[in-house]
Amino acid sequence: MSKLVFTSNDAFTVGIELELGIVDAKTMALANSVQQLLEAAPAEIASRIKPELMQCCIEINTEICSTIDQADNDLRRKLLSVQTVADELDLRLWWGSTHPFSHWCDQKVTQNERYLNLVELLQEMARRLVTNGLHVHVGVESGDKAVMICDRIMQYLPVLLALSTSSPFWEGRDTGLASHRSKIMEGLPTAGLPPLMRNWSEYVWLVNHMVDTGFINTIREIWWDVRPHHNFGTVEVRVCDMPGNLDDSLTISAMIQCLVKHLSDEIDLGAYQHDCHPMMVRQNKWRACRFGSDAKLVNSYTYEVESVSTVVARLIERLTPSAIELGCEPYLLRAQEIADRPTWADRQRLILKETGDPTEIVRRMTEQSRIETSAAAE
């Protein structure tokens, strides 16, 4: 069995990963063109843009940032650069978790050993992973702290999903869900809500057990909705769909950074660990997946049913002191606006209802999500 060493962070640093679809500028269909984008991208951002499992997706990552403001500036610069290259190649960037009409079976797997091994192991469950998500890393001081935060943050994952939902369509069909991506991910054997782990030692044992018994090839094949990341020394929240623009992505990232700090501070102060039944989290996640911000979520303390808007308002109030300390209060406050307006899934449906043309969903939303040159230069 191998020893996993957790890289300690002495600050609540933040790292954001955006998974964006690549579409043809004329047809708006997914394009297996990540290699062309990578080859044409400027050298100064090459280390922070990466291929994903499918060649129709590109991942854009921040550096390690101290604040959401830093992450904002970092991502705008990189996105503008990738966007410019994409324009030259007659491609566009799709900010959504599933594509409205392209089929997964038409997408090509990225040809590297890790991904090919993954497809060999998981077969169709891997080949249909034509989905995009928002992943947010927040630095913490120890492995034990990371595991404890993963446990305590689980009850908040459904509201994060509700705010980000952007995957109502699959292969030209309306699935009836606000987040079909979350159900696709749950088809993987090591995705969805994580198991209960009491400390870092138990997490290390579980990872080693899965590798040693051949259940997974590497630790990188654990895709829980939240997980410790020992190399980065972070708690990584992976539950979110890919919001439809950068502003919403930053707001949700700020909420996650504040949640991690708030929970860490509670642990340091010796707060009582309130038990939230795993089935309650699962129930709320389903409600968020089905209804987005229109979901009615069950309060794990009172067992009463509440709107996402009510939950977000209370969460903003609770997290504001942390947001002030972290310098991200303006981003956090925008969460109420997101909760009170149609989700990105709703907007996709509205465009289809108005036009009757699924290509218009992609055309309009890729235009609306573009990074402006002036904003990226600030």
Residue pairs with C-beta under 8 A, 6 or more apart in sequence:
1 205
1 208
1 212
2 208
2 211
3 204
4 143
4 203
4 204
4 207
4 219
4 230
5 230
6 142
6 143
6 146
6 200
6 228
6 230
6 233
7 230
7 231
7 232
7 233
8 141
8 142
8 233
9 139
9 140
9 141
9 233
9 234
10 139
10 141
11 66
11 139
12 138
12 139
12 140
12 257
12 260
12 261
12 264
12 326
13 64
13 65
13 66
13 137
13 138
13 139
13 234
14 62
14 65
14 66
14 67
14 68
14 71
14 136
14 137
14 138
14 139
14 253
14 257
15 61
15 62
15 63
15 64
15 65
15 71
15 136
15 137
15 232
15 234
16 61
16 62
16 65
16 71
16 75
16 134
16 135
16 136
16 137
16 249
16 250
16 253
17 59
17 60
17 61
17 62
17 134
17 135
17 136
17 137
18 59
18 60
18 61
18 75
18 79
18 134
18 242
18 249
19 52
19 57
19 58
19 59
19 131
19 132
19 133
19 134
19 135
19 242
20 57
20 58
20 59
20 60
20 93
20 94
20 95
20 132
20 242
21 30
21 56
21 57
21 93
21 94
21 95
21 96
21 99
21 132
22 30
22 31
22 32
22 33
22 34
22 37
22 55
22 56
22 57
22 58
22 86
22 91
22 92
22 93
22 94
23 29
23 30
23 31
23 56
23 91
23 92
23 93
23 94
23 99
23 362
23 366
24 30
24 31
24 90
24 91
24 92
25 87
25 90
25 91
25 92
26 90
27 359
28 92
28 359
28 362
28 363
28 366
29 99
29 101
29 102
30 56
30 94
30 99
30 102
30 106
30 107
30 130
31 56
31 91
32 54
32 55
32 56
32 107
32 108
33 55
33 56
33 89
33 91
34 51
34 52
34 55
34 56
34 57
34 58
34 110
35 51
35 55
36 89
36 91
37 49
37 58
37 82
37 85
37 86
37 89
37 91
38 46
38 49
38 50
38 51
38 58
40 85
40 88
40 89
41 49
41 81
41 82
41 85
42 81
42 85
45 77
45 78
45 81
45 82
48 60
48 61
48 62
48 63
48 78
49 58
49 59
49 60
49 61
49 78
49 82
50 58
50 59
50 61
51 57
51 58
51 59
51 110
51 112
52 58
52 59
52 110
53 109
53 110
53 115
53 118
53 126
53 129
54 107
54 108
54 109
54 110
54 129
54 130
55 107
55 108
55 109
55 110
56 102
56 107
56 108
56 130
57 130
57 132
58 82
58 93
60 75
60 78
60 79
60 82
62 70
62 71
62 74
62 75
62 78
63 74
64 139
65 71
65 74
67 326
67 327
67 328
68 250
68 253
68 254
68 257
68 326
68 327
68 328
68 331
69 327
69 328
71 250
71 253
72 246
72 250
73 378
75 246
75 249
75 250
76 246
76 371
76 375
76 376
76 378
77 376
79 93
79 246
79 371
79 376
80 371
80 373
80 376
82 93
83 93
83 370
83 371
86 92
86 93
92 362
92 366
93 366
93 369
94 132
94 362
94 365
94 366
95 166
95 242
95 243
95 244
95 245
95 344
95 365
95 366
95 369
96 132
96 166
96 167
96 241
96 242
96 244
96 344
96 348
96 362
96 365
97 131
97 132
97 133
97 165
97 166
97 167
97 179
97 180
97 181
97 241
97 242
98 130
98 131
98 132
98 166
98 167
98 168
98 169
98 170
98 180
98 181
98 184
99 130
99 169
99 362
100 169
100 172
100 348
100 352
100 358
100 361
100 362
101 169
101 171
101 172
101 358
101 359
102 130
102 171
103 171
103 172
104 127
104 128
104 129
104 130
104 171
105 127
105 128
107 130
109 115
109 116
109 119
109 127
114 217
114 218
114 220
117 217
118 126
118 217
118 221
119 126
119 127
121 216
121 217
121 221
122 188
122 189
125 187
125 188
125 189
126 188
128 184
128 187
129 184
129 185
129 188
131 167
131 181
131 184
131 185
132 181
132 241
132 242
133 181
133 185
133 238
133 240
133 241
133 242
134 164
134 240
134 241
134 242
134 243
134 249
134 252
134 253
135 236
135 237
135 238
135 240
136 236
136 237
136 240
136 252
136 253
136 256
136 257
137 229
137 232
137 234
137 235
137 236
138 234
138 235
138 237
138 256
138 257
138 260
138 261
139 232
139 233
139 234
140 146
140 149
140 233
140 234
140 235
140 260
140 264
141 264
142 200
143 199
143 200
143 203
143 204
143 228
143 230
144 199
144 200
145 264
145 267
146 200
146 228
146 229
146 233
146 234
146 235
147 197
147 198
147 199
147 200
147 202
147 203
147 228
148 199
148 263
148 267
149 235
149 260
149 263
149 264
149 267
150 194
150 197
150 226
150 227
150 228
150 235
151 196
151 197
151 273
152 263
152 266
152 267
152 273
153 226
153 235
153 237
153 259
153 260
153 263
154 193
154 194
154 225
154 226
154 276
154 278
154 281
155 276
155 280
155 281
155 284
155 300
156 259
156 315
157 193
157 225
157 226
157 237
157 239
157 281
157 285
158 281
158 284
158 285
158 287
158 288
158 295
158 297
159 284
159 288
159 297
159 308
159 311
159 312
159 315
160 237
160 239
160 240
160 252
160 255
160 256
161 179
161 182
161 239
161 240
161 241
161 285
161 288
161 289
162 178
162 287
162 288
162 291
162 292
162 293
162 295
162 297
162 308
162 339
162 343
163 240
163 243
163 248
163 252
163 255
163 293
163 308
163 312
163 335
163 338
163 339
163 343
164 179
164 240
164 241
164 242
164 243
164 248
164 252
164 344
165 178
165 179
165 241
165 288
165 289
165 292
165 293
165 343
165 344
165 345
166 179
166 181
166 241
166 242
166 243
166 244
166 343
166 344
166 345
166 348
167 177
167 178
167 179
167 180
167 181
167 182
167 241
167 345
168 174
168 175
168 176
168 177
168 178
168 180
168 345
168 348
168 349
169 175
169 180
169 348
169 358
169 361
170 180
172 358
174 349
174 352
176 290
177 183
177 289
177 290
177 345
178 288
178 289
178 290
178 291
178 292
178 343
178 345
178 346
179 241
179 288
179 289
179 292
179 345
181 241
182 239
182 241
182 285
182 289
183 289
185 191
185 192
185 223
186 192
188 223
189 215
190 210
190 215
190 216
190 221
190 222
190 223
190 224
191 223
191 224
191 225
192 224
192 225
193 224
193 225
193 278
193 281
193 282
193 285
194 224
194 225
194 226
194 227
195 206
196 278
197 203
197 206
200 228
203 228
207 219
207 222
209 215
210 216
210 222
211 217
211 218
211 219
216 222
219 230
223 238
224 238
225 237
225 238
225 239
225 285
226 235
226 236
226 237
226 238
226 239
227 235
227 236
227 238
228 234
228 235
228 236
229 235
229 236
235 260
237 256
239 285
240 252
241 344
242 249
243 249
243 252
243 344
244 344
244 347
244 365
244 368
244 369
245 368
245 369
246 369
246 371
247 334
248 334
248 338
248 344
250 331
251 331
251 332
251 334
251 335
251 338
252 335
252 338
253 331
254 323
254 326
254 328
254 331
254 332
254 335
255 315
255 319
255 332
255 335
257 326
257 328
258 319
258 322
258 323
258 326
258 328
258 332
259 319
261 322
261 325
261 326
262 318
262 319
262 322
265 322
274 300
274 301
276 300
277 300
280 298
280 300
281 300
283 298
284 295
284 297
284 298
287 295
287 296
287 297
288 295
288 297
288 308
292 308
292 343
292 345
292 346
293 308
293 309
293 338
293 339
293 340
293 341
293 342
293 343
294 308
294 343
295 307
295 308
296 305
296 306
296 307
297 305
297 306
297 307
297 308
297 311
298 304
298 305
298 306
299 305
299 306
299 311
308 339
309 336
309 339
309 340
311 339
312 335
312 336
312 338
312 339
313 336
313 339
315 335
316 332
316 333
316 335
316 336
319 332
320 329
320 332
323 329
323 331
323 332
342 350
344 365
347 365
348 361
348 365
351 360
351 361
351 364
351 365
352 358
352 360
352 361
